[in-house]
Amino acid sequence: MREIKVNEFGVSEDGDKFDLVASPDAVDAGLMVNEPVILIYPDGRRVKTTQAKITKLGLAIAASQMSAGNRH
């Protein structure tokens, strides 16, 4: 499981937040995944959570929709 250092507000150095979850429909369609991660806070707390990530398939579909002008 990947460990990510976050600030006291739960935000990584890259500005990532961990309060979103990919919907079951997006996961079932292969568009997104909920990757398990451990957040490490400045006070030493370690919190298990997930990070919603878009898959290669999700990126490809989004790119094709954008290039076709279908920005939903």
LINPETA-V552760 format. One record per residue. RES is the residue in one small letter. SS is DSSP state (A for helix, B for strand, O for the rest). OMEGA is omega as a letter, one per 20 degrees, with the letter a starting at -180 (none if undefined). Layout:
res->{RES;RES}
ss->{SS;SS}
omega->{OMEGA;OMEGA}
This chain:
res->{m;r;e;i;k;v;n;e;f;g;v;s;e;d;g;d;k;f;d;l;v;a;s;p;d;a;v;d;a;g;l;m;v;n;e;p;v;i;l;i;y;p;d;g;r;r;v;k;t;t;q;a;k;i;t;k;l;g;l;a;i;a;a;s;q;m;s;a;g;n;r;h}
ss->{O;B;B;B;B;B;O;O;O;O;O;B;O;O;O;O;O;O;O;O;O;O;O;A;A;A;A;A;O;O;O;B;B;B;B;B;B;B;B;B;O;O;O;O;O;B;B;B;B;B;B;B;B;B;O;A;A;A;A;A;A;A;A;A;A;A;A;O;O;O;O;O}
omega->{a;r;a;r;r;r;a;r;r;a;a;r;r;a;r;r;a;a;r;r;r;a;r;r;r;r;r;a;a;a;a;r;r;a;r;r;r;r;r;a;a;a;r;r;r;a;r;r;r;r;r;a;r;a;r;r;r;r;a;r;r;r;a;r;r;a;r;r;a;a;a;none}
